[in-house]
Amino acid sequence: MLSDIKVSPVVREIEPNIYTAFKDTYVLEFLDLPKDFSEKDLQKSIIKNLKNFILEFGKDFAFIGEEYRVQVGNSDFFIDLLFYHREYAVKGFDGN
């Protein structure tokens, strides 16, 4: 959406506001970010709020880590937020 894309005259005639047709607006005031913020600041604030939101579901959720590294073969992957639901550890997936 940020790149300069070429749109045919026919499309512009049908939809003059085509450049803004697919842009969404986001309300981010709840993140309490400064006026000028970096992408890293945005990411950290979203993750912090998301973590707090998920932990509100109850005591059976345990927060394991943020950007948690997992190795698969010779490749490293990073999980943004890793939670563990303790109820399934006790009962098992079949409820027993």
MILO-410444 format. One record per residue (C-alpha): residue in one letter; residue number from 1; x, y, z; chain. Coordinates in Angstrom, 2 decimals, padded with zeros to 5 digits, m for minus. Layout:
N
{rec 'A' NUM {X Y Z} 'A'};
...
END
This chain:
96
{rec 'M' 1 {000.00 000.00 000.00} 'A'};
{rec 'L' 2 {002.95 002.33 000.50} 'A'};
{rec 'S' 3 {004.52 001.76 m002.90} 'A'};
{rec 'D' 4 {003.76 003.80 m005.97} 'A'};
{rec 'I' 5 {001.62 001.43 m007.97} 'A'};
{rec 'K' 6 {000.34 002.11 m011.44} 'A'};
{rec 'V' 7 {m003.39 001.92 m011.84} 'A'};
{rec 'S' 8 {m005.01 001.90 m015.25} 'A'};
{rec 'P' 9 {m007.11 004.93 m016.25} 'A'};
{rec 'V' 10 {m010.18 002.69 m016.55} 'A'};
{rec 'V' 11 {m009.89 001.59 m012.91} 'A'};
{rec 'R' 12 {m009.32 005.18 m011.78} 'A'};
{rec 'E' 13 {m012.43 006.24 m013.70} 'A'};
{rec 'I' 14 {m014.55 003.54 m012.07} 'A'};
{rec 'E' 15 {m013.11 004.11 m008.59} 'A'};
{rec 'P' 16 {m011.38 007.49 m008.23} 'A'};
{rec 'N' 17 {m010.32 006.75 m004.64} 'A'};
{rec 'I' 18 {m008.73 003.40 m005.51} 'A'};
{rec 'Y' 19 {m005.51 004.29 m003.67} 'A'};
{rec 'T' 20 {m007.32 004.45 m000.35} 'A'};
{rec 'A' 21 {m009.88 001.69 m001.00} 'A'};
{rec 'F' 22 {m007.94 m000.99 000.87} 'A'};
{rec 'K' 23 {m006.25 001.04 003.58} 'A'};
{rec 'D' 24 {m007.51 000.31 007.06} 'A'};
{rec 'T' 25 {m007.37 002.72 009.93} 'A'};
{rec 'Y' 26 {m006.22 001.49 013.29} 'A'};
{rec 'V' 27 {m006.95 002.91 016.73} 'A'};
{rec 'L' 28 {m003.77 002.50 018.75} 'A'};
{rec 'E' 29 {m004.23 005.03 021.54} 'A'};
{rec 'F' 30 {m004.50 002.24 024.12} 'A'};
{rec 'L' 31 {m000.83 001.41 023.44} 'A'};
{rec 'D' 32 {000.32 004.73 024.96} 'A'};
{rec 'L' 33 {003.01 005.22 022.33} 'A'};
{rec 'P' 34 {004.87 008.51 021.94} 'A'};
{rec 'K' 35 {004.07 010.67 018.91} 'A'};
{rec 'D' 36 {007.16 009.46 017.05} 'A'};
{rec 'F' 37 {007.61 005.74 017.62} 'A'};
{rec 'S' 38 {009.58 003.02 015.92} 'A'};
{rec 'E' 39 {008.30 m000.26 014.58} 'A'};
{rec 'K' 40 {010.09 m002.01 017.45} 'A'};
{rec 'D' 41 {008.24 000.22 019.98} 'A'};
{rec 'L' 42 {004.95 m000.67 018.29} 'A'};
{rec 'Q' 43 {005.76 m004.38 018.34} 'A'};
{rec 'K' 44 {006.75 m004.36 022.01} 'A'};
{rec 'S' 45 {003.65 m002.44 023.04} 'A'};
{rec 'I' 46 {001.30 m004.72 021.08} 'A'};
{rec 'I' 47 {002.96 m007.82 022.53} 'A'};
{rec 'K' 48 {002.77 m006.43 026.07} 'A'};
{rec 'N' 49 {m000.95 m005.68 025.71} 'A'};
{rec 'L' 50 {m001.67 m009.00 024.02} 'A'};
{rec 'K' 51 {000.19 m010.89 026.75} 'A'};
{rec 'N' 52 {m001.80 m009.13 029.47} 'A'};
{rec 'F' 53 {m005.04 m009.80 027.59} 'A'};
{rec 'I' 54 {m004.39 m013.54 027.25} 'A'};
{rec 'L' 55 {m003.33 m013.85 030.89} 'A'};
{rec 'E' 56 {m006.73 m012.44 031.86} 'A'};
{rec 'F' 57 {m008.30 m015.73 030.71} 'A'};
{rec 'G' 58 {m007.36 m017.33 033.98} 'A'};
{rec 'K' 59 {m004.84 m019.06 036.14} 'A'};
{rec 'D' 60 {m004.40 m022.06 033.87} 'A'};
{rec 'F' 61 {m002.42 m020.03 031.32} 'A'};
{rec 'A' 62 {001.30 m019.72 031.92} 'A'};
{rec 'F' 63 {003.37 m017.24 029.96} 'A'};
{rec 'I' 64 {006.51 m019.04 028.80} 'A'};
{rec 'G' 65 {008.27 m016.44 026.72} 'A'};
{rec 'E' 66 {008.38 m013.71 024.14} 'A'};
{rec 'E' 67 {010.23 m014.28 020.85} 'A'};
{rec 'Y' 68 {010.77 m017.83 022.11} 'A'};
{rec 'R' 69 {013.36 m019.67 020.01} 'A'};
{rec 'V' 70 {012.47 m023.10 018.66} 'A'};
{rec 'Q' 71 {014.92 m025.19 016.67} 'A'};
{rec 'V' 72 {013.62 m027.46 013.94} 'A'};
{rec 'G' 73 {016.42 m029.33 012.28} 'A'};
{rec 'N' 74 {019.09 m026.77 011.51} 'A'};
{rec 'S' 75 {016.66 m023.84 011.41} 'A'};
{rec 'D' 76 {015.71 m021.42 014.16} 'A'};
{rec 'F' 77 {012.17 m020.10 014.42} 'A'};
{rec 'F' 78 {010.84 m017.53 016.87} 'A'};
{rec 'I' 79 {007.37 m017.66 018.42} 'A'};
{rec 'D' 80 {006.11 m014.15 019.22} 'A'};
{rec 'L' 81 {004.32 m015.22 022.40} 'A'};
{rec 'L' 82 {004.37 m018.70 023.88} 'A'};
{rec 'F' 83 {001.72 m019.70 026.42} 'A'};
{rec 'Y' 84 {001.16 m023.02 028.07} 'A'};
{rec 'H' 85 {m002.27 m024.14 029.19} 'A'};
{rec 'R' 86 {m001.67 m026.07 032.41} 'A'};
{rec 'E' 87 {m005.09 m027.71 032.55} 'A'};
{rec 'Y' 88 {m004.21 m029.94 029.60} 'A'};
{rec 'A' 89 {m000.91 m030.88 031.23} 'A'};
{rec 'V' 90 {m002.81 m032.27 034.21} 'A'};
{rec 'K' 91 {m005.85 m033.81 032.52} 'A'};
{rec 'G' 92 {m004.49 m034.55 029.08} 'A'};
{rec 'F' 93 {m006.25 m033.72 025.84} 'A'};
{rec 'D' 94 {m008.91 m036.38 026.30} 'A'};
{rec 'G' 95 {m009.97 m034.91 029.65} 'A'};
{rec 'N' 96 {m008.64 m037.85 031.71} 'A'};
END
